[in-house]
Each structure stands twice: as C-alpha cells, then as structure tokens.
C-alpha cells in the first residue's frame, strides 16, 4: 500500500479496516451484554410481543438484539462506494472508535454495534472533513437506517466525543501505518514483505 494514506485505494483501506473491526468484534462478542449496557448504537430488530400480551421491556430488549444480515466487510464496502468515502474519512472513522470507547465506557464495537457505528461515523466524518458531502437522506439509505435514527445517532456520537471530530493529519498517518502494520495481507511500499 502507498506510504501516503491519501493515495491509498479506498476499497483496499476498507479491507484493512474491516479486518481490524472483525478482530475487535471477535474479542468483544465474548463479553456478555448486561442490563444497562445497551446504547443507541446497538442493532434492533422488528420483534413484537404476541397479540394481546405485553412482555416486559427488558425481555423484548434482549430478544430484539441481533446483528444485521450484511457482513462488516460488505457493509463498509457499501458505505465506501455509495457514500464515496476517501481515505481521510475512513481513517477518521477509525479514530472515532478509540475516542468513543475512551469517552463512553458503555460502548464497544461488537456485532450488535458495528453497523450503526459505521454509518454514523461515515456521516460525521464526511461532514467534518469534507467540503462536499451527501445529505442525511442519502446516508440513511446507504446505511439502512431511518433519517430520524441517523440524526439521533449522529448527535449521540458528536456529544460523546465532545464534538472533537477532526483529527490532525499526523494522527491519520499514525492510524494508517498501524492499520497496515497489523494487517496480515498488506505492507507499506518500501517495507520488506518478509518482515
């Protein structure tokens, strides 16, 4: 991969990022979900109680949590292509993982949070780092969430990271180098592939 992240093919960077996210998911999915740990980023499904019977909200909440049917890699490729996410925006999204986890202890990337986090991070990063970006209507269609829900997720992310959404270029360089370094299938140009 090129040493300059700005010259990186977004599709290749999406592969490297999805590999890192899958590793986080593998570890974090082993941690049981407990009461009080649900966040707005947790996926929901359309499950209703049997007609005429009301189940307690906590029962429905636990029954209604299921990961979306699209893989993380396919979802990130979808976002990258349809929302035209360049490398700086993709890398900013990765920085938000660390920021959000540090500033919001109830949050962690797992199979129930990753999809909603990614569409939210893509929306926020695009608006924060780019002079030209899509409307929330477009992002919601690409990401498979309602416009209202995306707006709520966007506000949640912004408030949780205290509106600090524009990483410095050297931070993006460090994240890029670390992502490529941890990748089993990618190296930076000029690095010996046998290292």
BELBELPE-V362082 format. One record per residue. RES is the residue in one small letter. PHI is phi in degrees with one decimal (NA if undefined). D_FIRST is the distance of its C-alpha to the first C-alpha in Angstrom with 1 decimal. Layout:
res: {RES,RES}
phi: {PHI,PHI}
d_first: {D_FIRST,D_FIRST}
//
This chain:
res: {x,x,x,x,x,x,x,x,x,x,x,x,x,x,x,x,x,x,x,x,x,x,x,x,x,x,x,x,x,x,x,x,x,x,x,x,x,x,x,x,x,x,x,x,x,x,x,x,x,x,x,x,x,x,x,x,x,x,x,x,x,x,x,x,x,x,x,x,x,x,x,x,x,x,x,x,x,x,x,x,x,x,x,x,x,x,x,x,x,x,x,x,x,x,x,x,x,x,x,x,x,x,x,x,x,x,x,x,x,x,x,x,x,x,x,x,x,x,x,x,x,x,x,x,x,x,x,x,x,x,x,x,x,x,x,x,x,x,x,x,x,x,x,x,x,x,x,x,x,x,x,x,x,x,x,x,x,x,x,x,x,x,x,x,x,x,x,x,x,x,x,x,x,x,x,x,x,x,x,x,x,x,x,x,x,x,x,x,x,x,x,x,x,x,x}
phi: {NA,-63.9,-67.1,-88.0,-59.3,-66.7,-94.7,-73.0,-68.5,-55.2,-64.8,-69.2,-63.8,-61.8,-64.2,-62.5,-66.6,-65.2,-61.7,-64.0,-64.1,-63.6,-66.1,-61.8,-62.4,-57.4,-71.9,-73.0,-67.9,-76.9,-85.8,-64.6,-77.2,-116.0,-55.1,85.8,-102.9,-75.0,-121.6,-61.5,-79.1,-69.1,-63.7,-124.2,-126.7,-91.8,-108.8,-120.5,-71.8,-56.9,-53.3,83.4,-123.2,-109.1,-90.5,-58.9,-54.8,-65.4,-66.9,-63.2,-59.4,-70.9,-73.0,-87.4,-93.0,-152.6,-68.2,-60.9,-79.8,-99.6,-67.7,-61.6,-62.0,-64.3,-66.4,-66.7,-63.2,-59.6,-62.4,-60.1,-75.3,-76.5,-100.1,43.0,-90.4,-79.8,-52.4,-59.9,-71.8,-60.0,-69.6,-59.9,-58.8,-67.6,-63.6,-66.0,-58.2,-64.6,-61.0,-64.8,-63.5,-72.3,-99.2,-142.5,-56.6,-71.9,-91.4,-152.1,-75.9,-146.5,-65.1,-90.9,-114.1,-62.1,-66.6,-67.9,-63.1,-61.9,-67.2,-67.3,-63.0,-63.3,-64.6,-65.1,-64.5,-62.1,-70.8,-82.3,-111.0,-120.3,-75.9,-128.7,-148.3,-80.4,-82.8,-61.3,-60.7,-66.8,-60.9,-67.4,-65.7,-63.1,-88.0,76.1,-126.5,-73.5,-61.3,-62.2,-65.7,-62.9,-61.6,-66.9,-64.6,-60.3,-63.8,-59.5,-62.5,-59.8,-67.6,-67.1,-100.1,54.2,63.7,-93.2,-117.5,-111.0,-72.9,-69.7,-55.4,-68.1,-68.1,-63.0,-60.3,-63.6,-62.4,-61.1,-60.4,-67.5,-62.8,-67.6,-62.1,-81.7,-75.7,-78.5,-111.4,-135.6,-138.0,-77.7,-52.4,90.7,-81.6,-71.0,-62.9,-84.0,-71.9}
d_first: {0.0,3.8,6.5,8.5,8.4,10.9,8.8,6.5,8.3,10.9,11.6,8.3,8.8,12.4,11.9,10.5,13.3,15.8,15.3,16.2,19.0,20.4,20.6,22.5,24.7,25.6,26.9,28.5,30.2,32.2,33.9,36.9,37.4,40.6,42.9,42.0,38.2,37.6,35.7,35.3,31.8,33.3,33.4,36.8,38.5,41.7,44.1,47.7,50.7,53.4,55.8,58.4,56.8,54.7,52.4,51.7,48.5,46.9,47.4,45.9,43.0,42.1,42.8,40.7,37.4,35.1,31.3,30.5,30.3,26.7,23.8,21.5,18.5,20.6,22.0,18.7,17.7,21.2,20.9,17.5,19.1,22.7,22.4,19.6,17.5,14.9,12.2,14.8,17.3,15.2,14.5,18.2,19.2,17.8,19.7,22.8,22.7,23.4,25.9,27.7,28.1,29.4,31.8,32.9,33.6,34.8,31.3,28.6,25.9,27.3,27.9,30.6,28.8,25.2,25.8,28.1,26.0,22.9,25.1,26.8,23.7,22.2,25.6,26.1,22.6,23.0,26.5,25.7,22.6,23.2,26.2,26.2,26.1,28.0,31.2,31.8,33.4,30.2,28.1,30.9,31.0,27.3,27.4,30.8,32.8,35.8,35.7,38.0,36.0,32.8,34.8,36.1,32.7,31.3,34.3,33.9,30.3,31.3,34.4,32.8,30.2,32.9,31.3,28.6,25.7,23.9,21.6,21.1,17.9,17.7,18.0,15.1,13.0,14.4,13.9,10.1,9.9,12.5,11.1,7.9,10.5,13.0,11.0,12.5,10.2,6.7,5.9,4.7,5.5,9.2,9.7,12.2,11.3,15.0,15.0}
//
